[in-house]
């Protein structure tokens, strides 16, 4: 039996890295903005401790086994990994081996990070450091997340919609210092060759649509890290396009979008376990006649998760903006049968769908559509798969009556531009 090895090893010493990062932070910010202030030094030191991931190899090995064979096995079985080109996956592995990867995925559900972690395992590249809000670290997640490479940002400080209870930390100067501290930590980790995952949209999109890239401060830090590395190491942006068949929290997201409310997680690991339970329990019975790959994916996996990796893009590339790095993510998303059917049902119900489907198909960019959409039998199978999905979800009855228009709206917004 062959021995499983990653393509590179990360030599990580948490204490040493914290000392080095805090030393630079003290020189560049702390001594000038808070001279001789022991309280500021103590609080920023605690912030850095919470930011820094543990990278516990033994724990991560144990958790990976439990995750694969027990906790999240139904989601893993649904993943379909592809590259934008024939050699893309090989290029991603080489980029990780020779430099450092900076994953740029779209953000739909809490299970996004788990899918990318699984993809890293399939490609034999290191598990990425996962940058997330500390609001995810609740209940058992507060202990587990730092042990699985999570860099937890304090949302009360970084997000202007929130405010910390301590007045000392609830100032513009302290927020600026915290941002500087995080930037120093990120630059150091990238320079050490640590593959990193961050969501350019900044959070899940409650409406179902793909949002715009917003992480300008983090992107600027990555550019600064590349400038400081010069020719010693190259940072590659890896666009990741995730298209889920089943989004576990879809109903809650669209309702929060309508109510303009914040949807807090119960805890990351609790929500991921809930997602796996949903994938295990969701058992539609598709009736199809064509043999197109898209249709076969639904027959074989019930709820396929499409993960398309774009070609690695070097941060040395001149004059590329954050939006241009994120554009391949949108380009490689897929329109799935129930996305298409949701828009049809909301437009005119379930009667006479085949004619409406032909018209809707002509309004969508061809690169977003599978070949099955352009075949008469394939199109009928797409309608059949989409209707069965919503019947199984309880959004549409057997007779075609709409029970949950908000859920239809959520899936109808995915990947399909508004008319």
ABEGO torsion letter per residue (X at the ends): XBBBBBABBBBBBAAAAAAAAAAAAAAAAAAAABBGBAAAAAAAAAAAAAABBAGBAAAAAAAAAAAAAAAAAAAAAABBBBBABAAAAAAAAAAAAABBBBBBBBBABAAAAAAAAAAAAAAGBBBBBBBBBAAABBEAAAAAAAAAGBBBBBAAAABAABBBABAAABBAAAAAAAAAAAAAAAAAAAAAGBBBBBBAAGEBBAAGBBBBBABAAAAAAAAAAAAAAEAABBBBBBBBBBBBABBAAAAAAAAAAAAGBBBBBABAAAAAAAAAAAAAABBBBBBBABABAAAAAAAAAGBBBBBBBBBBBBAABBGBBAAAAAAAAAAABBBBAAAAAAAAAAAAEABGAAAAAAAAAAABBAAABBAAAABAAAAAAAAAAAAAAAAAAGABBAAGBBABAAAAAAAAABGBBBX
